[in-house]
Amino acid sequence: MAPISKRLEVGKMPFVQVHLLEGRTEKQREEIAKAFTDALVKILGVPKEVVWIQFIDMPKSHFAVGGVLKSKETK
């Protein structure tokens, strides 16, 4: 197999950002990363080694729905 730098072509390296409210576990992140990677490999036909996934935690005080901060939301 060619080195990864030789396999990368413009437009072939999917980069996915996943924004999540704080509190997800490492196991959940691993499952999401695997599921997204598997889907992109199948749909786009790229090798899994070129799929990049970035998780971005959002504090509940930094996200609102309907004008209400998630940190202030009652359950």
VOTI-470139 format. One record per residue (C-alpha): residue in three letters; x, y, z. Coordinates in steps of 0.02 Angstrom, whole numbers, plus 50000, padded with zeros to 5 digits. Layout:
<nodes>
<node><drenkol>ALA</drenkol><u>X</u><v>Y</v><w>Z</w></node>
...
</nodes>
This chain:
<nodes>
<node><drenkol>MET</drenkol><u>50000</u><v>50000</v><w>50000</w></node>
<node><drenkol>ALA</drenkol><u>50064</u><v>50174</v><w>49957</w></node>
<node><drenkol>PRO</drenkol><u>50107</u><v>50295</v><w>50098</w></node>
<node><drenkol>ILE</drenkol><u>49957</u><v>50394</v><w>50160</w></node>
<node><drenkol>SER</drenkol><u>50026</u><v>50555</v><w>50084</w></node>
<node><drenkol>LYS</drenkol><u>50020</u><v>50473</v><w>49912</w></node>
<node><drenkol>ARG</drenkol><u>49843</u><v>50410</v><w>49938</w></node>
<node><drenkol>LEU</drenkol><u>49772</u><v>50579</v><w>49988</w></node>
<node><drenkol>GLU</drenkol><u>49698</u><v>50677</v><w>49846</w></node>
<node><drenkol>VAL</drenkol><u>49607</u><v>50842</v><w>49854</w></node>
<node><drenkol>GLY</drenkol><u>49428</u><v>50808</v><w>49902</w></node>
<node><drenkol>LYS</drenkol><u>49462</u><v>50630</v><w>49960</w></node>
<node><drenkol>MET</drenkol><u>49496</u><v>50664</v><w>50144</w></node>
<node><drenkol>PRO</drenkol><u>49332</u><v>50680</v><w>50240</w></node>
<node><drenkol>PHE</drenkol><u>49345</u><v>50788</v><w>50396</w></node>
<node><drenkol>VAL</drenkol><u>49194</u><v>50775</v><w>50510</w></node>
<node><drenkol>GLN</drenkol><u>49162</u><v>50889</v><w>50659</w></node>
<node><drenkol>VAL</drenkol><u>49041</u><v>50822</v><w>50789</w></node>
<node><drenkol>HIS</drenkol><u>48973</u><v>50950</v><w>50913</w></node>
<node><drenkol>LEU</drenkol><u>48904</u><v>50870</v><w>51070</w></node>
<node><drenkol>LEU</drenkol><u>48842</u><v>50937</v><w>51234</w></node>
<node><drenkol>GLU</drenkol><u>48965</u><v>50896</v><w>51371</w></node>
<node><drenkol>GLY</drenkol><u>48949</u><v>50732</v><w>51464</w></node>
<node><drenkol>ARG</drenkol><u>48970</u><v>50598</v><w>51331</w></node>
<node><drenkol>THR</drenkol><u>49082</u><v>50451</v><w>51374</w></node>
<node><drenkol>GLU</drenkol><u>49239</u><v>50395</v><w>51284</w></node>
<node><drenkol>LYS</drenkol><u>49150</u><v>50234</v><w>51235</w></node>
<node><drenkol>GLN</drenkol><u>49010</u><v>50335</v><w>51154</w></node>
<node><drenkol>ARG</drenkol><u>49138</u><v>50437</v><w>51058</w></node>
<node><drenkol>GLU</drenkol><u>49225</u><v>50278</v><w>51000</w></node>
<node><drenkol>GLU</drenkol><u>49059</u><v>50207</v><w>50938</w></node>
<node><drenkol>ILE</drenkol><u>49017</u><v>50368</v><w>50846</w></node>
<node><drenkol>ALA</drenkol><u>49191</u><v>50375</v><w>50768</w></node>
<node><drenkol>LYS</drenkol><u>49178</u><v>50195</v><w>50708</w></node>
<node><drenkol>ALA</drenkol><u>49002</u><v>50218</v><w>50639</w></node>
<node><drenkol>PHE</drenkol><u>49045</u><v>50379</v><w>50545</w></node>
<node><drenkol>THR</drenkol><u>49207</u><v>50304</v><w>50479</w></node>
<node><drenkol>ASP</drenkol><u>49121</u><v>50146</v><w>50419</w></node>
<node><drenkol>ALA</drenkol><u>48985</u><v>50248</v><w>50332</w></node>
<node><drenkol>LEU</drenkol><u>49109</u><v>50363</v><w>50245</w></node>
<node><drenkol>VAL</drenkol><u>49216</u><v>50217</v><w>50188</w></node>
<node><drenkol>LYS</drenkol><u>49062</u><v>50131</v><w>50116</w></node>
<node><drenkol>ILE</drenkol><u>48980</u><v>50284</v><w>50037</w></node>
<node><drenkol>LEU</drenkol><u>49132</u><v>50383</v><w>49979</w></node>
<node><drenkol>GLY</drenkol><u>49248</u><v>50237</v><w>49943</w></node>
<node><drenkol>VAL</drenkol><u>49393</u><v>50311</v><w>50041</w></node>
<node><drenkol>PRO</drenkol><u>49513</u><v>50212</v><w>50151</w></node>
<node><drenkol>LYS</drenkol><u>49475</u><v>50225</v><w>50336</w></node>
<node><drenkol>GLU</drenkol><u>49649</u><v>50295</v><w>50368</w></node>
<node><drenkol>VAL</drenkol><u>49600</u><v>50460</v><w>50285</w></node>
<node><drenkol>VAL</drenkol><u>49439</u><v>50489</v><w>50383</w></node>
<node><drenkol>TRP</drenkol><u>49465</u><v>50623</v><w>50516</w></node>
<node><drenkol>ILE</drenkol><u>49337</u><v>50651</v><w>50654</w></node>
<node><drenkol>GLN</drenkol><u>49346</u><v>50793</v><w>50780</w></node>
<node><drenkol>PHE</drenkol><u>49236</u><v>50797</v><w>50934</w></node>
<node><drenkol>ILE</drenkol><u>49193</u><v>50968</v><w>51004</w></node>
<node><drenkol>ASP</drenkol><u>49118</u><v>50976</v><w>51178</w></node>
<node><drenkol>MET</drenkol><u>48996</u><v>51116</v><w>51209</w></node>
<node><drenkol>PRO</drenkol><u>48965</u><v>51167</v><w>51389</w></node>
<node><drenkol>LYS</drenkol><u>48777</u><v>51170</v><w>51421</w></node>
<node><drenkol>SER</drenkol><u>48795</u><v>51354</v><w>51464</w></node>
<node><drenkol>HIS</drenkol><u>48857</u><v>51388</v><w>51287</w></node>
<node><drenkol>PHE</drenkol><u>48708</u><v>51315</v><w>51193</w></node>
<node><drenkol>ALA</drenkol><u>48526</u><v>51367</v><w>51188</w></node>
<node><drenkol>VAL</drenkol><u>48368</u><v>51301</v><w>51109</w></node>
<node><drenkol>GLY</drenkol><u>48215</u><v>51411</v><w>51095</w></node>
<node><drenkol>GLY</drenkol><u>48302</u><v>51550</v><w>51189</w></node>
<node><drenkol>VAL</drenkol><u>48339</u><v>51441</v><w>51341</w></node>
<node><drenkol>LEU</drenkol><u>48514</u><v>51388</v><w>51389</w></node>
<node><drenkol>LYS</drenkol><u>48530</u><v>51200</v><w>51405</w></node>
<node><drenkol>SER</drenkol><u>48607</u><v>51230</v><w>51577</w></node>
<node><drenkol>LYS</drenkol><u>48445</u><v>51317</v><w>51632</w></node>
<node><drenkol>GLU</drenkol><u>48326</u><v>51191</v><w>51553</w></node>
<node><drenkol>THR</drenkol><u>48214</u><v>51094</v><w>51672</w></node>
<node><drenkol>LYS</drenkol><u>48185</u><v>50912</v><w>51637</w></node>
</nodes>
